[in-house]
């Protein structure tokens, strides 16, 4: 079934157009009610002229009131309501005076005096203009509240985006320094081919980190390819000490997750599992579906949390001569990014398996990238050739 590509437009998206629509609809409704009342009371059809004149008069006076109210609505409450209380009776009196004068000209044989006509019409006009004023203020105050809420939401989104950007771009500096030092060493040893290969991979990895938006979500397949690019760089440093295994369920490849979510986890394993051991360690990355959730596990065969050198693995701090030294954003970065992106709808746990090592378990809602089959069918357009 084809769906027309029509986006609904909010009624108050254009305030001026919305005002004129409500103005015409409201006063047309008032004229319709007066017309029905005139016909129901068996008044001559010529009396409809009075209804038309009264409607045009009320319409015109309400336009003047709208200009006054527009300047009052942004003032303090005392000024707004005080001036309104003074202006509204005057506007009602003017409306009633014009209506009474027109009626007195039309009904010359009436026994009612002008004062009686004025007082009789004053109540009706007060009801109309009073209701109009109440609606004007109610609608505009509502729009002000909506604008403030929209502005607050925009500010919150900007703050969230800024925080995500800060977390997203916090690549561990020691990775960059170590990689550049390795490239420098290779250049000094005149091993140009490995140096060029490492530099090319570093450039590709950094390009990826800068191109994607901080709040972007990528597929598991894309994240894994980027992670392999990062591991290729580290593999040139650690060689056979770094062993990696991927167990990626094909059903998870189209699931979405925040970009560069896994890189800090793998970097954490390299720092605390591969680096301190002469034999290195094996890092395993697993992705699978558990019901409606995407479960990702990054584990290693390192010393876990038992070794003195990894006592501070969870906090991302090491100690040099008794003084704490920051080693990067570590696991706290991932925890903050997940909280920003998913709120309470996620799971983040650190685990020490019985067989040893260390593991981080993450569960996210299994959101998938829309495929062409999921997109609504666009209506076909017929092109007529000019003859």
N, C-alpha and C positions, 0 to 999 in steps of 0.2 A: 504494500500500500504506500503510495507516494505521499510525502508530507510537504506542504508548501513552505518555502523558506521565509515565513513571515514572523518577525519578532514583535511581541506585544510592546506597545509604548505606554508608559505610565501616564495616567490622566493628567497629573500635575507636572509632567516633564517640561511643558511650556506653560508657565504660570499665567502669562497674559492671555493666551488662547483659552486656558481653562477658566479664567475669570469671565471672559466674554461668553463662553458657553453656558456657564452657570447663571450669568446675568440674564441672558435671553430665555433660558429654560425657566428660571424662577419667576420672572415677571410675566412670561407667557402663561405659566400655570396660574398665577394670581389673576390675570385677565380672564382666563378660562373659568375659574371659579366665580368671578363676578358676573360673567356672562350667563352662566348657568343659573345663578341666583336671580338675575334680572328676568330671565325667561320663566323661571319657576314662579315668580311673583306676578306674572302676567303683565309685565311692563311693556310699553310699546318698543318696537325694534329700534326706534330712533334713540332710545335711552342707551343703546350700545355705544353711541358716540361719547357719552359721558364716561363709560367704562374705558374706552380707548384713551380719552384725554387723561383720566386719572392714572392709567397705567404708564403712559408716556411721562407724566409728571413725576410719578414715583421712580421710574427708571432714571430720569435725569437727575433727580435729587440724590439718588443712591450713588450715582457716578461722582458727584461732588463729595459725598461722604467718604467714598473709597479713597479719594485723594487725601482727605484729612486723616482718615484712619491709618493710611499707609505711613504717614509721618509720625503718628502717635504710637504705633505698635512697638516701635523700638525704644520708646522712652521708658522712664520709670513708671511703675504701676500706678502711683498716685497721680502722676500727670496724665497717663493714658485714660484712666477711668474718670478722673475729675473733669477733663476737657470733654470727654465723650458724654458725660452726664449733662453738660451745658449745651453741647451742640445738638444732640439728638432731639430734645424737646423743641428747639428752634426749627430744626428740619421738619419735624412732624407738624408743627404749627404752620409752617409755610406750605406744606403739602395740603393740609386741611383747609387753609385759607383759599388756595387756588381751586380746590375741588368744590368748596362751598360757593365761591364766586361763580364758577361755571354752572353749578346746579341752579343758583338763583337766577342766572341769565336764561337758563333753559326753561325753568318752571316759574314763569312770571305770575301765575295764578295761585301759587302755593301760599298757604296761611302761615307757614313757618317763617320766622325772622332769620336774618343772616346769622345771628348769634346762635340760634338753635341748630341751624344747619352746620355751623362750624363745630359746635360741641359734639353733634351726632357723628360727624365724619372724623373728628379728631381721634376717637377711640379706634376706629378701623385703621386709619393711617398709622397710628402709634403701634398697632399690632404688626402691621406689615414692615415698617421701617425698623421696629425693635427686633423682629425676627431676622430681618436682613442683616442688621448690625451684629446680632449674636452669631449668626452663621459666618459672617465675614471674619470676626475675631477668632471664632473656633477653628475655622479652616486654616487661617494664617498662623495661629499658634501651633496647630498640629504640624504644619509644614516646617515651622521653625524647629520644633522638637525633632522632626524627622531629619532635617538638615544637620542638626547638632549630633544626632545619633550616627548619621552617615559620616560626618567629619571625625567623630570619635572612632568609628570602625576603621576609617582610612588611616588615622594616626596609629591605631593598634596594629594594623596590617604593616604599616611602614616600620614600626618598632620591631615587629616580628621578623620582617624581611631583613632589617638591619642586623638583628641578632643572628638570624640564620646565615647571613653573609659572613658575619664575624666567625661563626663556628665553621662554616663551610670552607673558608679560605685559610683556616689555621692548620696548614700543613706543618708537620713536625720539622723544625729547622735542621735538626741533626741529620735527617735523611738527605736534605739538599746539600748540606755541607759535606757529608761523607761521599755523596755521589760526585760532587765537584772535585773533591780531593782525589777520588779514585781516577777520575778522568785526567786530572793533572799528573798523577803518578804514571798513568799509561803513556801520556804524552812525553814525559821525561824519559821513560824507558823506550821511547820511539816505537811503541806498539800502536800505530795509528789506526789500524782497522778496528781493534776493540774499543779504542777511545771514540772513534767516530760512531760506532754502533751504540755505545752507551749514551753519547751526547744526543744522537737521533732519538733514542727511546725517551730520554729525559725531556727533550723538546716536545715530543708527542704527548707525553703524560701531562706536562705543565700546560700545553695548549688546551687539552681537554678540561683541566681544572678551571681555566679562565673563560672558556667559551660558554660552558653551561651556566645557567642562572643558579644562584644559591638555593632557591626553592625548587629547582627542577627535580623531577622524578624520572628515573630511567628504568629500563627493563633490567631484569636480572641478567639477561644475556649480555647487555651492554656493560653492566657493572662488572661482570666476570671478565670480559675482554679487557676493560681498563685495568682491572686488578692483575691480570696476567702481564700487561705491559709494565706495571710497577714491579712485579716479581721478576721480570726479565732483567730489570736494572739491578735489583738486589742479588739476583743469581750470578751476575758478573762479579760481584764483590765476594759473595760467600761460596760460590761454586757448589761442590758436592755437600757442603754443610747444610745447605738450604734445600729441603725436599718438600714438594707440595703435591697435594692430591685434591682433586675436585670431584664432588659427587652432586651434580646438579640435575635434579629431576626435570625432564623435558617439559613437563606441565608448568613448571615455575618460570620458564624463560621469558614469558610475556608479562609476568607480574611486575608491578612497579615498586620502587623503593627510592629513598633519597639518594642522589648521586654521591659517589665517593663515601658511602657509608661503611664499606668493608675495608677500605684501605687502612684506616687507623687501627682496626682490629688486627690485621695481618702485621702491620708495623709493630704493634705491641708484642705480638708473638715473636717477631724477629729480634726485638730488643731484649726480651726476657727469656727466650727459649733457645734461639739459635746462637746469639752472640756469646753468652757466658759458657757454652759447652763446646769443647773441642770437637766432639762428634756431631755438633749441630743438632737439629731437630726437624721433625716432620710437621708441617702445617696442613690441616685438612679443612676444606671449606665445603659445607653441605647445605643444600637448599631443597626443601620438600614442602608439600602441602599437607597441613593438618586441619582437616575440615575447611572452614572459611579463612584460615590463617596461613600465612607464609612463614615457615620456620627456617631460620638461617643459623647455622652453627659454625663457629670458627674455633678450632681446637689445635693444640700443639702437644708435643711429647717432651716439653721442657720440664724443669724442676717444679713447676707450679708455684705455690706460695710458700713452700717450705724453706727454700734457699734464702739466706740472708740478703743476697743481692736482689731478690724479688719481693722483699717484704712490702715494698711500697708500690707494687704493680697496679693495684686498684686505684691509687691516688695519682699515679703518673709522676711520682717524685723519686729521685735517687739522692744519695748523700755523698758528698765529696768532702772528706775531712770533717765530718760531723755537721756540715752545713747543707741544708736542702737545696737542690738544684733542679729547676724545672726541666723536664724532658719532653715537653710538648703537651698536647691537649688530652691524649690518652683516652681512657674509657669515659671520662666525664663529658668529653665532647659528644660522643655517641649518645649518651644518656640525655643530654640537653637537646640534641637535634631531634631525637625521637619524641621527647615531650612536646617540643614545639610543633612537630608535624602531626602527631597522632593523639596528643593528650593522654588520656588514660587507656586508650584502645591499643595498647601494645604491651609487650613483655620484654624485659631486659634482665638477664640473670648471668652471673658468673658462677662457674661450676668447677669443682676439682674432682675429676673422675677417679674412681677407685684404683684404676691401673696407673694413675699418675698423670702429670701434665696439667693443663689448664684449658678451659673452654668458656666461650661466651655464647649464650643462646639469646636469639632475638626472634620475636614473633610479631608480625604485622598483619593488618587486614590484607587479604589477597586481592588487591585491585589490579585490574589488567588494562593494558593499553588497548584502546578501541581499534578494531580491525576495519577494513573497508566494508565488510559485510554488516558491521554494527552501525555504520553511518546511515542516516536517513536518505532514501532515494530522492535525488533531485528531479524536479519536473523537466521533461524534455522540451527543448525549445525548437520550434520550427523556423527555419531560415528560408525566406522566399527570395529567390534570385530575381534581380531586376531584369525585365525584358527590354 
